[in-house]
Structure formats: C-alpha cells, structure tokens
C-alpha cells in the first residue's frame, strides 16, 4: 500500500486536477464531468469494495462460495491490488 495515494478529497479538487480553471463549476462536457465525479469518488469506492471483499472472504470460509462468486471475489481482490499499485 506504499504506492497508493488517496486521490482528490472533493469534486472541485478533481476538476482542478483535470485542468479546470473554475473547479467550483461543472465541466460543459457531460463526459468530462462524469469523469471528474468518478475521480472524486474513487477513494470511497475503493474503501467500499475492500469492505465487501472482507465480508465475502468471511462468507467463503464459513459457508463457501460457488464458482462464479469465487471468480468475482478474485477479480475484486485483483482490482484492489491494481488500484493500490500492487502486483
């Protein structure tokens, strides 16, 4: 987790990082505004995904997971590692 940076703490900060001269105003391009929102929410979404993974790991060891569920758990763990800069 040493390489992981938390990212922007607000939508205005995300817009500023994306080059907006007026970060308190939405981008005119809806796609760019959606990207700014995603960028701003990424740290919270990562934390949420980590929580879901912890729950699924507990379920896996108590009652088990079916094949497709185990595949999704593995994919989520790989996405978390990638987001944190781990192999």
N, C-alpha and C positions, 0 to 999 in steps of 0.2 A: 504494500500500500504506500510505499515511499514515493512513488511517482505520481500518485493520484492528487489532483488539485480539485477543490470543491466547485469551482466554476462561479458564475455570477450569482449574487445574492438577490437580485431583483430584475424585473423585466427591463427597467431603464438601464441597468448595468449591462444587460445582454445586448440591448440596442446600441449602447455606446461601444461595446466590444466589436460589434458588427459594422461600425463606422458611421453611425448616425450622428449628425450634427445637433439634432434635437431629440435626445433619448427619452424625454417625457412624452413625446408624441409617437403614435404608431407609424410604422412604415406605410407608404402608399401602396406598395406591392403586397397583396394579401399573403403570398407565399413566403416572402421575406419576413413578414410579421409573424407568421406561423413558426418559422424557423427560430425567431427570437424567443417566442414563448417556449418552444421546446428546449432551447438552450438554457433558458432561465429555470425551467422545471427539472432539468436532467439530474441535478444532485438529489432532489427529493424523490424522483422516480427510482434512482439507484438505491437509495435507502429503503424504499418500499419493497423493491424487488428482493433485496437482501433479507428483509423480514419474511417475505413469502417463502424464500428458499429455506430459511431456518425452520419454518413450520413444516414444509414438505419433507425436509430431512428427518424431522421427528416422526412424521407420519410413516415415512419409509421404514424406519426401524421399529415402529410399533405394530403397524398393521400391513405394511407393504404397499408398493405402488405397482400398477400394471405397466406393461411395456411402453406405451405411448406416454404415460405420466412420467416414467423414469427418464425417457428421452427428453421431455420438456424440462425436467429438473436439471439434467445435464446441460442442456442448452442455456438455461438461465445462469447456471454456475459459470459457464464459459463466457457469457456476455458480461457478467460481473467482473471476471478476471480481466477481460479485454478493456473494460471501462477503467479499471484501476491500473492498467499498464503491466499486468502480469501475463506470463505465457499460459 
